[in-house]
Amino acid sequence: MSRVTKYKFWYVVALLALGSALVSYSILAHPKGGAVLVLILVLLIPGRVQGLLFRDLFRGRRALDRGEPKLALSHLKEFLATVRAQPWRKPLLWLSWSFYTPSVEAMALNNIGTAQFALGDNGAAEVAWRDALDLDPQYPIPYANLALIAATRNDSSAASQHLEAARRLGYSGAGFDRFAHKTQSILAAVESHGPAA
């Protein structure tokens, strides 16, 4: 079982456990609605902390979703510089969820590569995706992105190898992966708001 599959499994288990705990708490301790307050605290406060400390990552992701790769690149590079200068921020990735990598730095590099690819700089995109894999060789999304680069070069053998690596590591681009991308886009849209840097 790949790491990504394990993350997905434990994410569903955690949601079920949280839901069960809240229902039990609501029924036993506060039948008049106390669970709603607990739910708000459990689900919203960690996201707000992450939204504040990862603001440029979320702004970069939102800009990518809006088709503004130049703006995305600016935010993502700023975030990468910040997280490298302040490594204590890295573990805060777990205040929300990440199925594909435990490395926020690798995540930022993958998004930087996506922005550079959208700007037509395939060489810089490939470097960023390979740098993401240097940080986390089990991160499947950069492999899928490298398959795209290989396809633009008409290198079907390399494209197939990269796609197979992404699949082996738990990313198929279908079903749950599409749901995860959509959810990440929504999270980026919500958490990217706040005071300008």
MIKOLTOR-576064 format. One line per field, with one value per residue: residue in three letters; x, y, z of N, C-alpha, C in turn. Coordinates in steps of 0.02 Angstrom, whole numbers, padded with zeros to 5 digits. Layout:
r: [ALA;...]
nx: [X;...]
ny: [Y;...]
nz: [Z;...]
cax: [X;...]
cay: [Y;...]
caz: [Z;...]
cx: [X;...]
cy: [Y;...]
cz: [Z;...]
//
This chain:
r: [MET;SER;ARG;VAL;THR;LYS;TYR;LYS;PHE;TRP;TYR;VAL;VAL;ALA;LEU;LEU;ALA;LEU;GLY;SER;ALA;LEU;VAL;SER;TYR;SER;ILE;LEU;ALA;HIS;PRO;LYS;GLY;GLY;ALA;VAL;LEU;VAL;LEU;ILE;LEU;VAL;LEU;LEU;ILE;PRO;GLY;ARG;VAL;GLN;GLY;LEU;LEU;PHE;ARG;ASP;LEU;PHE;ARG;GLY;ARG;ARG;ALA;LEU;ASP;ARG;GLY;GLU;PRO;LYS;LEU;ALA;LEU;SER;HIS;LEU;LYS;GLU;PHE;LEU;ALA;THR;VAL;ARG;ALA;GLN;PRO;TRP;ARG;LYS;PRO;LEU;LEU;TRP;LEU;SER;TRP;SER;PHE;TYR;THR;PRO;SER;VAL;GLU;ALA;MET;ALA;LEU;ASN;ASN;ILE;GLY;THR;ALA;GLN;PHE;ALA;LEU;GLY;ASP;ASN;GLY;ALA;ALA;GLU;VAL;ALA;TRP;ARG;ASP;ALA;LEU;ASP;LEU;ASP;PRO;GLN;TYR;PRO;ILE;PRO;TYR;ALA;ASN;LEU;ALA;LEU;ILE;ALA;ALA;THR;ARG;ASN;ASP;SER;SER;ALA;ALA;SER;GLN;HIS;LEU;GLU;ALA;ALA;ARG;ARG;LEU;GLY;TYR;SER;GLY;ALA;GLY;PHE;ASP;ARG;PHE;ALA;HIS;LYS;THR;GLN;SER;ILE;LEU;ALA;ALA;VAL;GLU;SER;HIS;GLY;PRO;ALA;ALA]
nx: [00043;00032;00106;00022;-00103;-00117;-00123;-00243;-00333;-00318;-00361;-00498;-00535;-00503;-00595;-00716;-00698;-00691;-00818;-00898;-00855;-00898;-01037;-01064;-01020;-01108;-01232;-01215;-01154;-01192;-01336;-01403;-01338;-01201;-01102;-01089;-01013;-00893;-00863;-00841;-00726;-00634;-00625;-00607;-00513;-00378;-00361;-00367;-00251;-00155;-00189;-00148;-00007;00035;00000;00052;00074;-00057;-00110;-00034;-00077;-00213;-00200;-00146;-00257;-00341;-00285;-00173;-00022;00099;00080;00054;00179;00257;00201;00221;00361;00395;00336;00412;00540;00513;00475;00592;00678;00616;00601;00520;00390;00357;00302;00171;00092;00015;-00093;-00201;-00243;-00144;-00128;-00031;00102;00212;00288;00291;00374;00411;00285;00266;00368;00323;00207;00268;00336;00224;00172;00279;00278;00155;00187;00265;00396;00471;00591;00628;00516;00530;00648;00603;00505;00585;00666;00569;00546;00672;00665;00557;00544;00435;00326;00191;00134;00228;00288;00183;00174;00301;00283;00202;00290;00380;00293;00272;00391;00383;00423;00376;00409;00475;00369;00274;00344;00352;00215;00179;00255;00191;00063;00098;00137;00018;-00063;-00183;-00253;-00388;-00558;-00547;-00431;-00462;-00563;-00485;-00400;-00495;-00544;-00427;-00413;-00525;-00493;-00377;-00434;-00512;-00421;-00326;-00361;-00344;-00239;-00136;00031]
ny: [-00059;00109;00262;00373;00310;00259;00381;00433;00335;00347;00477;00469;00382;00465;00570;00499;00457;00582;00632;00536;00556;00687;00675;00586;00665;00772;00710;00654;00751;00884;00907;01014;01077;01102;01035;01095;01210;01149;01081;01189;01246;01137;01116;01241;01330;01272;01279;01417;01460;01397;01459;01590;01576;01511;01593;01648;01530;01483;01594;01588;01465;01496;01595;01518;01436;01532;01561;01644;01637;01710;01796;01695;01631;01730;01737;01604;01587;01680;01619;01500;01550;01604;01490;01418;01502;01503;01367;01308;01322;01220;01093;01133;01103;00994;01040;01049;00948;00837;00737;00694;00730;00748;00859;01027;01110;01037;01033;01169;01188;01102;01172;01291;01242;01211;01339;01395;01311;01347;01474;01448;01411;01278;01215;01272;01233;01093;01081;01129;01032;00919;00957;00957;00821;00781;00821;00746;00595;00510;00581;00591;00681;00772;00678;00649;00774;00784;00689;00757;00856;00770;00721;00837;00843;00741;00618;00476;00361;00406;00482;00383;00310;00404;00426;00298;00291;00390;00330;00211;00266;00309;00404;00436;00529;00524;00511;00509;00585;00694;00750;00785;00883;00981;01012;01063;01177;01250;01268;01346;01460;01507;01520;01607;01736;01888;02006;02103;02059]
nz: [00000;-00045;00020;00000;-00017;00112;00184;00133;00178;00319;00333;00305;00409;00519;00500;00518;00651;00716;00687;00753;00885;00906;00892;00998;01105;01094;01119;01248;01335;01302;01256;01201;01097;01113;01045;00923;00944;00985;00867;00780;00839;00830;00691;00627;00691;00683;00542;00521;00586;00507;00387;00411;00433;00318;00215;00091;00017;00001;-00068;-00184;-00236;-00258;-00355;-00460;-00485;-00536;-00655;-00658;-00672;-00657;-00547;-00454;-00450;-00390;-00258;-00217;-00221;-00124;-00013;-00008;00021;00147;00224;00218;00286;00408;00474;00572;00534;00447;00501;00523;00417;00445;00514;00436;00302;00205;00073;-00015;00011;00151;00157;00157;00090;-00024;-00081;-00110;-00204;-00306;-00345;-00387;-00499;-00577;-00600;-00673;-00785;-00838;-00877;-00983;-00966;-00976;-00941;-00816;-00745;-00745;-00669;-00544;-00513;-00505;-00398;-00298;-00291;-00247;-00115;-00071;-00122;-00133;-00170;-00270;-00365;-00431;-00517;-00605;-00663;-00723;-00820;-00906;-00954;-01021;-01118;-01194;-01257;-01342;-01292;-01264;-01193;-01074;-01023;-00998;-00900;-00795;-00769;-00727;-00611;-00534;-00521;-00453;-00333;-00283;-00348;-00464;-00532;-00544;-00480;-00310;-00309;-00393;-00315;-00203;-00259;-00294;-00167;-00109;-00187;-00147;-00011;-00027;-00085;00021;00131;00081;00093;00183;00273;00166;00122]
cax: [00000;00074;00098;-00037;-00161;-00122;-00147;-00314;-00369;-00319;-00401;-00568;-00542;-00503;-00660;-00767;-00687;-00710;-00891;-00925;-00841;-00941;-01105;-01066;-01014;-01170;-01286;-01202;-01134;-01227;-01389;-01433;-01301;-01131;-01058;-01078;-00956;-00834;-00849;-00811;-00657;-00593;-00616;-00590;-00454;-00315;-00358;-00352;-00180;-00118;-00202;-00106;00064;00047;-00039;00078;00062;-00127;-00120;-00005;-00122;-00273;-00181;-00142;-00326;-00371;-00249;-00125;00040;00152;00064;00064;00251;00281;00180;00251;00432;00397;00322;00469;00593;00492;00477;00662;00707;00582;00581;00469;00324;00347;00255;00103;00054;-00029;-00152;-00256;-00226;-00106;-00126;00021;00170;00217;00335;00262;00425;00402;00222;00277;00408;00279;00165;00312;00344;00161;00169;00329;00254;00101;00219;00302;00466;00472;00654;00623;00464;00560;00695;00563;00474;00639;00685;00516;00559;00732;00642;00510;00541;00371;00274;00173;00112;00281;00297;00131;00193;00358;00256;00178;00350;00404;00246;00284;00453;00367;00460;00323;00438;00484;00303;00245;00379;00331;00146;00179;00281;00137;00012;00126;00140;-00049;-00097;-00207;-00286;-00460;-00597;-00527;-00380;-00497;-00595;-00433;-00379;-00549;-00545;-00369;-00428;-00571;-00454;-00335;-00476;-00534;-00364;-00281;-00384;-00312;-00202;-00083;00098]
cay: [00000;00169;00312;00413;00270;00259;00447;00438;00291;00376;00538;00448;00357;00523;00604;00458;00461;00649;00635;00494;00589;00746;00652;00561;00723;00810;00673;00642;00809;00947;00892;01075;01107;01117;01004;01142;01251;01107;01070;01251;01251;01083;01120;01306;01363;01250;01306;01489;01466;01380;01512;01647;01562;01486;01638;01652;01467;01483;01645;01561;01413;01529;01628;01464;01416;01587;01570;01699;01603;01757;01814;01634;01620;01779;01715;01539;01598;01713;01568;01454;01586;01610;01425;01398;01544;01488;01297;01288;01324;01161;01044;01159;01074;00943;01070;01029;00882;00831;00666;00677;00740;00779;00915;01088;01137;01001;01056;01236;01179;01075;01227;01336;01210;01219;01409;01404;01277;01388;01532;01426;01396;01207;01197;01291;01190;01027;01088;01136;00967;00873;00979;00932;00749;00773;00828;00691;00550;00474;00630;00568;00732;00794;00628;00661;00835;00768;00653;00810;00883;00719;00719;00896;00828;00680;00562;00435;00314;00441;00501;00322;00294;00452;00412;00236;00307;00425;00280;00166;00303;00322;00458;00416;00587;00512;00501;00542;00636;00754;00778;00816;00945;01030;01033;01106;01241;01285;01288;01402;01519;01530;01538;01656;01803;01915;02067;02097;02052]
caz: [00000;-00050;00073;-00016;-00001;00185;00205;00116;00224;00387;00331;00311;00477;00564;00492;00550;00724;00738;00684;00807;00948;00912;00904;01067;01150;01089;01151;01319;01375;01285;01208;01173;01042;01129;00995;00868;00964;00982;00796;00753;00865;00804;00619;00600;00720;00651;00474;00524;00603;00447;00338;00428;00425;00250;00172;00022;-00017;-00020;-00120;-00246;-00262;-00283;-00418;-00510;-00502;-00574;-00718;-00650;-00651;-00637;-00478;-00414;-00442;-00341;-00192;-00200;-00206;-00059;00037;-00004;00056;00217;00258;00224;00338;00470;00466;00622;00501;00407;00529;00525;00362;00473;00544;00392;00278;00144;00054;-00062;00037;00216;00151;00129;00044;-00087;-00109;-00139;-00265;-00358;-00370;-00425;-00564;-00614;-00623;-00725;-00844;-00866;-00907;-01042;-00949;-00962;-00907;-00745;-00715;-00733;-00613;-00483;-00498;-00482;-00331;-00253;-00282;-00205;-00046;-00055;-00180;-00135;-00187;-00337;-00413;-00477;-00569;-00656;-00699;-00766;-00877;-00951;-00987;-01068;-01174;-01237;-01294;-01380;-01262;-01236;-01146;-01010;-01000;-00970;-00838;-00743;-00751;-00689;-00544;-00499;-00504;-00402;-00270;-00259;-00382;-00530;-00564;-00550;-00419;-00248;-00325;-00417;-00256;-00162;-00293;-00286;-00097;-00099;-00219;-00103;00047;-00048;-00094;00087;00173;00050;00111;00243;00259;00116;00152]
cx: [00045;00060;00035;-00101;-00172;-00148;-00221;-00355;-00374;-00358;-00475;-00581;-00546;-00569;-00715;-00760;-00708;-00786;-00923;-00914;-00886;-01014;-01112;-01064;-01079;-01227;-01276;-01192;-01176;-01281;-01420;-01388;-01229;-01082;-01044;-01018;-00891;-00814;-00816;-00739;-00611;-00577;-00590;-00526;-00389;-00307;-00341;-00279;-00138;-00128;-00159;-00032;00084;00013;-00013;00070;-00010;-00141;-00091;-00050;-00186;-00257;-00174;-00212;-00361;-00336;-00201;-00058;00095;00141;00074;00138;00280;00263;00215;00325;00440;00385;00382;00526;00576;00500;00549;00697;00677;00556;00530;00399;00307;00297;00183;00061;00002;-00088;-00213;-00236;-00186;-00100;-00061;00092;00166;00262;00302;00310;00419;00338;00230;00317;00367;00235;00206;00323;00282;00154;00218;00308;00199;00129;00262;00375;00471;00535;00651;00570;00493;00608;00656;00532;00526;00663;00633;00528;00623;00713;00597;00502;00476;00313;00252;00157;00168;00296;00245;00148;00253;00336;00230;00236;00376;00358;00256;00347;00444;00408;00409;00348;00446;00416;00269;00277;00357;00259;00140;00205;00227;00083;00036;00127;00071;-00088;-00118;-00238;-00361;-00492;-00576;-00476;-00411;-00532;-00544;-00409;-00432;-00551;-00486;-00379;-00475;-00535;-00409;-00375;-00497;-00475;-00318;-00302;-00351;-00274;-00148;-00015;00137]
cy: [00062;00216;00353;00374;00266;00326;00455;00396;00323;00441;00520;00422;00415;00561;00565;00460;00528;00656;00596;00527;00649;00727;00627;00618;00762;00775;00669;00705;00871;00935;00955;01110;01124;01088;01050;01186;01211;01094;01131;01257;01200;01093;01188;01337;01337;01278;01380;01501;01451;01433;01573;01634;01535;01531;01639;01587;01465;01535;01622;01509;01445;01563;01576;01444;01470;01600;01629;01671;01651;01780;01754;01623;01668;01756;01650;01546;01633;01663;01522;01487;01591;01544;01399;01439;01529;01416;01272;01288;01258;01111;01068;01135;01026;00973;01061;00961;00886;00757;00647;00684;00769;00841;00975;01121;01103;01022;01124;01230;01150;01130;01279;01307;01217;01290;01421;01370;01318;01451;01513;01410;01323;01184;01213;01249;01121;01028;01090;01068;00917;00892;00956;00858;00736;00778;00770;00646;00510;00520;00617;00624;00759;00742;00636;00723;00824;00728;00703;00841;00834;00715;00778;00887;00767;00620;00518;00384;00346;00461;00441;00304;00340;00440;00348;00249;00343;00376;00234;00200;00326;00378;00436;00475;00579;00511;00543;00596;00700;00789;00815;00882;00999;01057;01079;01174;01282;01310;01348;01466;01549;01558;01590;01727;01825;01977;02055;02095;02116]
cz: [00000;00009;00062;00000;00075;00211;00192;00164;00293;00389;00340;00382;00527;00560;00527;00627;00751;00739;00740;00874;00959;00925;00975;01116;01152;01127;01227;01360;01363;01234;01177;01123;01057;01078;00937;00883;00961;00910;00765;00776;00834;00730;00594;00628;00689;00580;00473;00541;00541;00393;00349;00412;00356;00198;00101;-00017;-00043;-00074;-00187;-00278;-00292;-00350;-00474;-00533;-00544;-00640;-00717;-00627;-00629;-00565;-00432;-00399;-00389;-00269;-00171;-00184;-00139;-00003;00047;00034;00131;00254;00264;00279;00407;00468;00518;00591;00466;00437;00531;00466;00389;00511;00499;00366;00214;00129;00019;-00036;00108;00216;00118;00080;-00024;-00121;-00143;-00204;-00322;-00388;-00409;-00495;-00607;-00641;-00680;-00790;-00878;-00900;-00968;-01029;-00927;-00925;-00833;-00710;-00698;-00674;-00547;-00464;-00475;-00412;-00280;-00240;-00243;-00131;-00024;-00116;-00186;-00151;-00259;-00388;-00457;-00532;-00625;-00697;-00745;-00827;-00929;-00989;-01040;-01129;-01221;-01279;-01339;-01356;-01226;-01185;-01076;-00981;-00967;-00903;-00781;-00722;-00710;-00618;-00503;-00477;-00448;-00334;-00246;-00292;-00452;-00568;-00570;-00481;-00360;-00261;-00351;-00359;-00213;-00194;-00286;-00215;-00082;-00130;-00175;-00041;00030;-00056;-00027;00127;00144;00066;00176;00225;00208;00152;00145]
//
